Amino acid sequence: MNLRSIPRAAIGGYLKALRWPVDRAVGLLGGGENGKVAVDRAEATARGVAGTVTGDREMQRDAERRQTAADQRERAATLRSAAQAERQEADRELKERRAQAEKRKQSAEERKQEREKKAAEQERRRKEASRKAAAKTESAISKQERKKRLETLDEQAEALEQREDAVTSKDEAERLKAAAGRVKAERKSD
């Protein structure tokens, strides 16, 4: 121990004694990270002044290290705060995108149901028109013609049914292809 270490220890103890109530006040008042950094800077400044007054180079270097540490803590607090803000913004955007995707999905489902309902109604109308036409034709034809015509109608009905089945299958295939394309496009856009 040399003569310079005695004042250094005394000043260090004095600063610690002064800092304790200040730290408590900052903690109780909610000064947070910035309050702690300000207290660290004040202590570093006090140590630097005391080192200059006493001519203690070790105390001055300690003050510089403390000042640098306070700068780094302040920068870290700023970065943490910015990261938290970015996380909150990202969470908000994600929530918004999910809500939009859900709306699009619901809208697509409603359109699909509407198309299916229209297709079923058209099919019902076609069959009804077919039945009416067949009944009207049948009543206008004599028995002999009716028999021949009935055979012809049966063949036509079977051909129509096959054609309708083919058209329905084609329509269904096109609808499924379009729906798959929309889903794929929605996935790409998300």
Backbone as a ProteinNet text record, in pm:
[ID]
protein_1_A
[PRIMARY]
MNLRSIPRAAIGGYLKALRWPVDRAVGLLGGGENGKVAVDRAEATARGVAGTVTGDREMQRDAERRQTAADQRERAATLRSAAQAERQEADRELKERRAQAEKRKQSAEERKQEREKKAAEQERRRKEASRKAAAKTESAISKQERKKRLETLDEQAEALEQREDAVTSKDEAERLKAAAGRVKAERKSD
[TERTIARY]
84.7	0	89.1	59.3	138	51.8	109.5	37.2	-80.8	-70.6	-181.6	-300.8	-273.3	-382.3	-473.5	-424.3	-508	-616.1	-581	-687.1	-781.1	-726.5	-808.1	-915.2	-874.8	-968	-1070.4	-1024.4	-1115.4	-1217.5	-1169.6	-1260.1	-1357.2	-1307	-1392.7	-1500.9	-1465.3	-1563.4	-1665.5	-1617.8	-1706.3	-1807.6	-1757	-1845.4	-1948.3	-1904.4	-1998.8	-2107.1	-2064.7	-2160.9	-2260.2	-2212.4	-2301.9	-2393.8	-2341.7	-2416.4	-2532.4	-2517.1	-2619.8	-2758.7	-2775.5	-2910.3	-2958.4	-2863.7	-2902.3	-2954.5	-2884.7	-2931.5	-3071.2	-3093.1	-3223.9	-3332.5	-3301.9	-3399.4	-3432.2	-3329.8	-3351.8	-3438.7	-3411	-3489.7	-3634.2	-3656.7	-3792.6	-3871	-3801.6	-3868.6	-3886.4	-3831.9	-3848.6	-3761	-3641	-3549.5	-3504.7	-3515.9	-3481.3	-3335.8	-3310.8	-3174.5	-3107.5	-3181.9	-3123.9	-3083	-3161.1	-3127.2	-2999.2	-2986.1	-2865.3	-2742.3	-2757.6	-2645.7	-2605.3	-2703.5	-2672.8	-2595.2	-2633.6	-2562	-2420	-2405.4	-2271.9	-2184.9	-2241.6	-2165.5	-2122.4	-2214.5	-2182.2	-2068.2	-2074.1	-1966.9	-1835.1	-1838.9	-1716.6	-1657.8	-1744.2	-1698.2	-1635.8	-1701.3	-1648.6	-1512.5	-1499.6	-1370.7	-1263.4	-1303.7	-1208.3	-1160.1	-1252.9	-1215.5	-1126.2	-1164.2	-1083.5	-944.4	-937.6	-807.8	-723.3	-783.9	-711.4	-662.3	-750.1	-713	-601	-609.5	-507.5	-387.4	-399.2	-288.8	-275.5	-383.3	-381.5	-421.1	-320.7	-344.4	-432.3	-415.3	-496	-644	-673.4	-811.3	-866.8	-784	-827.5	-857.3	-771.6	-796.4	-925.1	-944.7	-1066.8	-1189.5	-1178.2	-1288.8	-1316.3	-1211.9	-1229.5	-1296	-1254.2	-1316.1	-1464.5	-1493.6	-1633.1	-1717.9	-1658	-1728.4	-1757.6	-1657.6	-1674.4	-1781.7	-1779.5	-1880	-2020	-2031.9	-2162.5	-2210.9	-2118.2	-2154.1	-2206.6	-2138.1	-2178.1	-2313.2	-2336.2	-2465.8	-2579.1	-2551.2	-2652.1	-2683.5	-2580.5	-2599.8	-2678.6	-2644.2	-2716	-2863.1	-2890.9	-3029.7	-3105.6	-3039.1	-3102.6	-3132.6	-3037.1	-3057.3	-3169.4	-3174	-3281.2	-3417.4	-3423.3	-3548.7	-3592.6	-3496.9	-3528.8	-3573.1	-3506.8	-3543.4	-3684.5	-3717.6	-3851.3	-3957.3	-3927.7	-4021.5	-4039.5	-3931.2	-3939.7	-4019.9	-3999.4	-4075.7	-4225.1	-4258.6	-4399.9	-4460	-4385.5	-4433.2	-4450.7	-4354.7	-4363.8	-4483.8	-4507.5	-4623	-4753.2	-4759	-4878.8	-4902.5	-4796	-4808	-4850.4	-4792.9	-4829.3	-4977.6	-5022.9	-5163.2	-5253.5	-5213.5	-5290.7	-5294.1	-5180.1	-5175	-5258.9	-5255.9	-5337.4	-5485.5	-5524.5	-5664.9	-5704.6	-5617.5	-5646.5	-5655.9	-5565.5	-5567.8	-5697.3	-5741	-5864.6	-5984.4	-5982.7	-6091.8	-6093.8	-5975.9	-5969.6	-6019.3	-5979.2	-6021.4	-6173	-6228.2	-6372.7	-6446.8	-6394.2	-6455.1	-6450.7	-6338	-6325.6	-6424.6	-6440.6	-6534.3	-6677.6	-6712	-6846.2	-6870.2	-6769.6	-6783	-6800.3	-6724.2	-6733.4	-6873.8	-6926.1	-7059.9	-7165.8	-7146.8	-7241.4	-7237.4	-7117.5	-7104.3	-7170.4	-7145	-7204.4	-7357.2	-7408	-7553.1	-7612.3	-7543.1	-7590.7	-7585.3	-7476.8	-7463	-7573.9	-7606	-7711.8	-7847.4	-7869.8	-7995.4	-8006.4	-7896.9	-7898.4	-7923.8	-7863.4	-7882.8	-8029	-8086.8	-8228.8	-8317.7	-8287.4	-8366.4	-8353.6	-8231.8	-8211.1	-8291.1	-8286.1	-8358.8	-8509.1	-8553.9	-8697.4	-8741.7	-8658.8	-8691.2	-8690.1	-8596.3	-8588	-8712.1	-8753.1	-8873	-8997.3	-9009.2	-9126.6	-9129.4	-9013	-9006.1	-9041	-8991.7	-9020.4	-9169	-9230.5	-9372.5	-9458	-9423.2	-9498.4	-9489.5	-9369.8	-9348.1	-9423.8	-9419	-9482.6	-9633.9	-9691.8	-9838.4	-9884	-9798.5	-9835.6	-9817.8	-9755.5	-9724.2	-9824.3	-9858.5	-9949.8	-9878.8	-9954.5	-9898.2	-9782.2	-9797.4	-9689.4	-9568	-9598.2	-9489.1	-9427.3	-9516.5	-9470.1	-9368.5	-9396	-9304	-9169.8	-9175.5	-9051.1	-8980.2	-9062	-9005.3	-8946.8	-9015.1	-8967.5	-8831	-8814.6	-8684.1	-8577.9	-8617.6	-8524.4	-8491.8	-8595.7	-8575.3	-8487.8	-8510.7	-8427.6	-8280.4	-8257.9	-8120.1	-8063.5	-8150.1	-8105.1	-8082.3	-8172.6	-8159.4	-8030.1	-8002.3	-7878.3	-7757.7	-7766.7	-7656.4	-7645.3	-7762.2	-7762.9	-7704	-7745.6	-7692.7	-7541.9	-7495.3	-7350.4	-7282.4	-7348	-7292.5	-7297	-7408.3	-7420.5	-7318.1	-7301.6	-7200.1	-7062	-7037.7	-6908.1	-6892.7	-7000.6	-6996.4	-6979.5	-7054.8	-7044.5	-6903.7	-6850	-6713.4	-6613.6	-6633.7	-6542.9	-6554.2	-6679.6	-6700.7	-6636.5	-6654.4	-6598.3	-6446.1	-6390.5	-6244.4	-6191.9	-6261.6	-6218.9	-6231.4	-6340.1	-6359	-6248.8	-6217.7	-6111.3	-5976.2	-5952.3	-5825.7	-5815.4	-5926.2	-5926.5	-5908.3	-5975.4	-5962.2	-5819.5	-5759.3	-5620	-5528	-5556.2	-5475.1	-5485.9	-5608.8	-5626.9	-5553.6	-5568	-5500.1	-5350.2	-5300.3	-5155.3	-5113.5	-5194.1	-5162.6	-5166.9	-5263.4	-5272.6	-5151.4	-5109.2	-4990.1	-4867.5	-4857.7	-4741.1	-4745.6	-4865	-4874.2	-4852.9	-4878.1	-4856.5	-4710.4
-117.6	0	123.8	218.7	341.1	458.9	574.7	693	728.7	696.5	729.2	633.1	512.2	416.4	449.6	519.3	555.2	654.5	768.4	860	793	707.1	637	553.2	476.8	393.3	478.7	591.5	679.9	741.9	788.3	849.4	744.6	623.5	516.1	482.3	473.1	444	555.9	679.6	795.1	795.6	768.8	767	653.5	538.9	427.8	465.4	532.8	574.3	675.8	766.3	863.3	796.9	699.3	636.2	550.6	486.2	394.2	460.2	575.6	634.4	682.3	725.3	769.7	650.1	534.8	414.6	374.8	382.1	347.4	441.9	570.3	668.7	644.9	618.9	592.9	468	364.3	242.1	264.6	341	365.1	457.7	552.8	647.5	591.4	473.9	411.1	473.9	512.9	572.8	474.9	347.5	243.9	246.4	196	182.9	318.5	418.2	551.3	616.7	595.9	650.9	589.7	458.7	389.8	437.4	455.7	503.5	644.1	729.2	865.4	864	776.5	765.8	714.3	615.3	563.9	674.3	757.1	866.7	967.5	999.2	1095.2	1041.3	912.5	853.5	855.3	821.8	823.2	964.4	1063.4	1202.5	1240.9	1205	1236.6	1169	1046.3	976.8	1045.1	1087.6	1156.7	1287.3	1363.7	1491.1	1464.7	1365.1	1333.5	1285.5	1206.3	1160.1	1275.6	1374.7	1491.5	1576.2	1597.8	1679.4	1613.6	1483.1	1414.4	1372.8	1384.8	1345.2	1194.1	1121.4	975.1	924.4	878.8	830.7	704.4	619.8	497.5	532.7	631	673.7	735.8	807.8	867.4	758.7	656.9	545.9	470.4	451.4	386.5	469.2	600.5	688.7	674.6	666.8	649.7	516.1	409.8	278.1	280.8	344.8	353.4	435.7	540.5	623.4	540.5	463.9	378.2	272.3	213.8	112	173.5	295.3	362.8	388.1	429.2	450.5	320.6	210.6	81.5	35.5	58.4	21.9	105.5	232.5	319.1	272	238.2	189.8	58.1	-31.7	-159.5	-136.7	-41.9	-12.3	42.1	127.1	182.5	71.7	-18.1	-129.2	-222.6	-249.9	-335.4	-270.3	-140.9	-68.4	-72.2	-51.3	-55.5	-196.1	-298.3	-436.3	-467.9	-420.3	-442.8	-375.3	-253.6	-182.3	-257.9	-310.2	-386.1	-514.9	-581.4	-703.9	-672.9	-563.5	-527.6	-494.8	-423.2	-389.8	-516.3	-607.8	-733.5	-815.7	-819.4	-892.1	-831.3	-697.6	-628.8	-660.7	-655.6	-684.6	-829.8	-921.4	-1062.4	-1082.6	-1021.1	-1033.4	-977.2	-863.9	-800.6	-889.8	-947	-1034.7	-1159.5	-1213.7	-1333.4	-1300.7	-1182.8	-1142.8	-1125.1	-1063.6	-1046.2	-1181.1	-1271.6	-1404.9	-1477.1	-1463.4	-1527.5	-1468.1	-1335.7	-1271.8	-1322	-1330.7	-1380	-1523.6	-1604.4	-1744.9	-1754.3	-1676.2	-1678	-1628.5	-1523.5	-1469.5	-1572.9	-1641.8	-1745.2	-1858.4	-1895.1	-2002.6	-1960	-1834.9	-1785.3	-1784.3	-1741	-1740.5	-1882.9	-1976.1	-2116.1	-2170.2	-2143.3	-2192.3	-2129.6	-2002.1	-1934.4	-1996.7	-2025.2	-2088.4	-2227	-2302.9	-2436.6	-2428.8	-2330.6	-2312.6	-2276.8	-2187	-2149	-2267.8	-2344	-2461.1	-2561.9	-2583.5	-2678.1	-2628.2	-2498.7	-2440.4	-2452.6	-2426.8	-2441.3	-2586.1	-2676.7	-2819.6	-2857.5	-2806.6	-2835.2	-2779.5	-2656.7	-2595.3	-2674.4	-2715.8	-2794	-2924	-2991.9	-3118.1	-3094.7	-2988.1	-2955.4	-2923.1	-2844.6	-2810.8	-2936.6	-3023.2	-3149.6	-3233.9	-3241.2	-3320.5	-3261	-3129	-3063.8	-3086.1	-3072.2	-3091.9	-3235.6	-3328.1	-3469.4	-3497.7	-3440.7	-3463.8	-3402.5	-3283.7	-3215.3	-3292.8	-3336	-3411.9	-3542.9	-3607.6	-3738.3	-3730.5	-3625.2	-3614.5	-3580.2	-3517.6	-3476.9	-3588.9	-3696.3	-3803.6	-3917.6	-3981.9	-4096	-4213.1	-4319.4	-4433.7	-4495.2	-4515.3	-4576.1	-4482.5	-4359.1	-4262.5	-4246.1	-4257.4	-4243.9	-4351.6	-4475.8	-4586.1	-4561.7	-4524.8	-4496.3	-4375.3	-4278	-4154.2	-4179.5	-4264.5	-4298.2	-4364.5	-4456.6	-4519.6	-4415.4	-4328.2	-4222.7	-4132.1	-4095.4	-4009	-4075.6	-4204.5	-4276.5	-4270.3	-4290.8	-4283.9	-4142.2	-4046.3	-3906.7	-3871.5	-3917.8	-3889.3	-3948.6	-4071	-4133.7	-4055.4	-4014.3	-3935.6	-3801	-3739.6	-3612.4	-3629.2	-3737	-3763.1	-3779.3	-3854.3	-3872.3	-3737.7	-3660.9	-3528.1	-3437.4	-3440.5	-3359.7	-3403.4	-3533.6	-3584.5	-3533.7	-3539.1	-3492.5	-3343.2	-3265.4	-3121	-3092.1	-3164.1	-3144.7	-3178.9	-3289.8	-3328.2	-3222.9	-3174.6	-3070.1	-2943.1	-2901.9	-2782.3	-2799.4	-2917.3	-2944.6	-2941.7	-3000.5	-3000.6	-2858.2	-2777.6	-2638.2	-2560.3	-2584.3	-2515.1	-2553.5	-2684.3	-2728.9	-2671.8	-2668	-2611.9	-2463.8	-2390.1	-2246.9	-2226.1	-2308.7	-2297	-2325.7	-2428.3	-2461.9	-2346.5	-2285.3	-2171.4	-2054.8	-2028.8	-1919.2	-1948.6	-2070.4	-2107.7	-2093.2	-2139.6	-2129.4	-1982.9	-1900.6	-1757.8	-1692.5	-1732.2	-1675.6	-1715.6	-1838.9	-1883.3	-1804.5	-1781.9	-1707.3	-1563.6	-1505.1	-1365.6	-1350.4	-1455.2	-1446	-1466.8
0	0	0	-91.3	-94.3	-50.6	-51.7	-3.6	-93.2	-221.4	-312.8	-293.4	-250.3	-237.5	-119.4	-20.1	95.4	53.7	-13.4	-56.8	-158.6	-245.4	-344.2	-274.3	-171.7	-96.5	-23.7	34.7	107.7	12.6	-102.2	-199.9	-253.5	-282.3	-331.2	-229.6	-102.7	1.8	15.5	6.1	16.5	-99.4	-221.4	-338.2	-328.4	-276.2	-258.5	-157.3	-49.4	52.5	-5.3	-90.3	-153.9	-258.1	-325.7	-435.5	-385.4	-271.9	-223.6	-215.6	-148.5	-143.6	-281.8	-365.8	-500.3	-580.9	-571.8	-640.4	-592.6	-463.2	-406.3	-459	-461.7	-509.4	-656.8	-738.5	-880.8	-897.3	-818.8	-826.5	-785.8	-679.1	-631.9	-724.4	-784.9	-874.4	-1015.1	-1039.8	-1171.1	-1277.8	-1241.4	-1337.9	-1443.2	-1413.4	-1509.8	-1549.9	-1670.1	-1721.6	-1738	-1786.7	-1808.1	-1676.7	-1571.5	-1440.6	-1385.8	-1402.6	-1355.5	-1432.4	-1562.8	-1645	-1601.7	-1570.8	-1527.2	-1395.8	-1304.2	-1176.5	-1200.6	-1291	-1325	-1384.4	-1470.6	-1530.9	-1423.7	-1332	-1225.8	-1138.7	-1106.3	-1025.9	-1102	-1232.1	-1312.3	-1318.3	-1332.3	-1336.4	-1202.5	-1091.2	-957.9	-936.8	-980.7	-967.5	-1054.4	-1172.8	-1260.1	-1199.3	-1143.7	-1079.1	-958.6	-876.3	-758.6	-800.9	-907.6	-957.1	-1006.7	-1072.1	-1120.9	-1004.3	-906.2	-789.1	-710.1	-690.7	-610.9	-695.9	-827.9	-915.1	-924.9	-898.4	-898.4	-1037.4	-1115.5	-1251.3	-1252	-1151.8	-1142.5	-1127.5	-1045.7	-1026.3	-1155.5	-1228.5	-1355.2	-1459.3	-1467	-1559.2	-1521.1	-1390.2	-1343.1	-1383.9	-1373.3	-1413.6	-1563	-1643.9	-1788.8	-1820.1	-1751.8	-1773.7	-1735.1	-1625.3	-1581.2	-1679.4	-1733.1	-1830.9	-1958.4	-2002.5	-2120.2	-2093.5	-1975.2	-1940	-1938.8	-1887.3	-1885.4	-2028.1	-2115.6	-2256.6	-2318.4	-2291.4	-2348.2	-2292	-2163.1	-2104.3	-2165.1	-2189.1	-2249.3	-2391.9	-2467.6	-2604.7	-2603	-2510.2	-2500.4	-2466.7	-2376.1	-2339.8	-2459.8	-2537	-2657.1	-2757.3	-2776.6	-2870.2	-2823.8	-2692.3	-2639.2	-2661.9	-2638.6	-2657	-2803.4	-2894.5	-3038	-3079.5	-3027.2	-3059.8	-3010.1	-2891.5	-2836.1	-2923.9	-2968.3	-3055.1	-3186.9	-3242.5	-3367.6	-3348	-3233.4	-3205.5	-3198.7	-3131.4	-3118.8	-3254.9	-3338.3	-3472.5	-3556.2	-3546.7	-3621.5	-3574.3	-3443.9	-3391.3	-3442.3	-3446.3	-3493.4	-3641.4	-3721	-3864	-3886.7	-3810	-3823.9	-3792.3	-3685.8	-3647	-3757.4	-3813.8	-3920.7	-4045.1	-4081.1	-4198.5	-4179	-4059.5	-4032.9	-4046.1	-3995.2	-4005.1	-4151.7	-4231.9	-4374.1	-4445	-4412.2	-4474.2	-4438.2	-4316.3	-4272.4	-4347.3	-4366.9	-4442.2	-4586.2	-4647.1	-4785.2	-4794.3	-4698.8	-4698	-4684.8	-4594.1	-4572.4	-4697.3	-4759.2	-4880.1	-4993.4	-5007.5	-5110.6	-5085.1	-4960.9	-4925.8	-4957.8	-4930.6	-4961.2	-5112.5	-5188.9	-5335.1	-5388	-5332.6	-5375	-5349	-5230.4	-5197.2	-5288.8	-5321	-5409.7	-5550.1	-5600.3	-5731.9	-5732.5	-5627.2	-5618.7	-5614.3	-5542.7	-5531.3	-5668.6	-5740.8	-5874.4	-5970.1	-5962.6	-6050.2	-6022.3	-5897.7	-5862.1	-5912.1	-5900.1	-5947.1	-6099.1	-6169.7	-6315.5	-6355.8	-6285.3	-6313	-6291.3	-6184.5	-6155.4	-6265.9	-6310.7	-6417.7	-6548.6	-6580	-6702.1	-6697.7	-6585.9	-6572.9	-6580.1	-6517.5	-6519.8	-6663	-6731.6	-6870.8	-6956.3	-6930.4	-7004.5	-6980.8	-6856.8	-6823.7	-6888.7	-6883.4	-6943.3	-7094.6	-7156.5	-7301.2	-7337.2	-7260.2	-7286.4	-7269.1	-7165.6	-7139.7	-7250.1	-7292.6	-7397	-7528.9	-7560.3	-7683.7	-7679	-7566.5	-7552.1	-7568	-7515	-7523.9	-7665.3	-7745.6	-7881.3	-7982.7	-7947.5	-8041.2	-8022.7	-8128.8	-8119.9	-8053.9	-8026.7	-7957.3	-8033.9	-8164.8	-8241.7	-8245.5	-8275.9	-8280.5	-8141	-8043.2	-7905.4	-7873.2	-7920.4	-7892.5	-7960.6	-8089.3	-8160	-8097.1	-8072	-8015.4	-7876.4	-7802.3	-7667.8	-7674.8	-7771.8	-7787.9	-7824.3	-7912.2	-7952.5	-7834	-7760.5	-7643.2	-7537.9	-7519.2	-7422.5	-7464	-7591.9	-7641.4	-7624.9	-7659.6	-7644.6	-7497.1	-7412.1	-7268.8	-7214.3	-7259.6	-7214.7	-7265.5	-7392.4	-7448.9	-7376	-7349	-7275.3	-7135.3	-7071.8	-6938.3	-6941.3	-7042	-7054.6	-7081.8	-7171.7	-7202.3	-7078.7	-7007.3	-6886	-6781.9	-6770.5	-6677.4	-6717.9	-6848.4	-6898.5	-6872.8	-6900.1	-6876.7	-6728	-6645.1	-6500.2	-6451.9	-6502.4	-6464.1	-6509	-6632.1	-6683	-6598.2	-6569.3	-6485.9	-6348	-6289.9	-6157.7	-6163.1	-6270.1	-6285	-6300	-6381.6	-6399.5	-6268.7	-6195.2	-6066.4	-5967.5	-5962.3	-5871.4	-5912.5	-6043.6	-6093	-6057.5	-6077.6	-6044.6	-5894.7	-5814.8	-5668.7	-5625.7	-5687.8	-5654.7	-5693.8	-5808.7	-5853.4	-5755.3	-5707.6	-5611.1	-5480.3	-5433.8	-5308.1	-5324.2	-5439.2	-5465.3	-5470.4	-5536.6	-5546.1	-5408.4	-5328	-5192.7	-5108.4	-5124.8	-5049.7	-5091.5	-5223.8	-5271.6	-5221.6	-5217	-5174.8	-5025.4	-4947.9	-4803.1	-4776.9
[MASK]
++++++++++++++++++++++++++++++++++++++++++++++++++++++++++++++++++++++++++++++++++++++++++++++++++++++++++++++++++++++++++++++++++++++++++++++++++++++++++++++++++++++++++++++++++++++++++++++

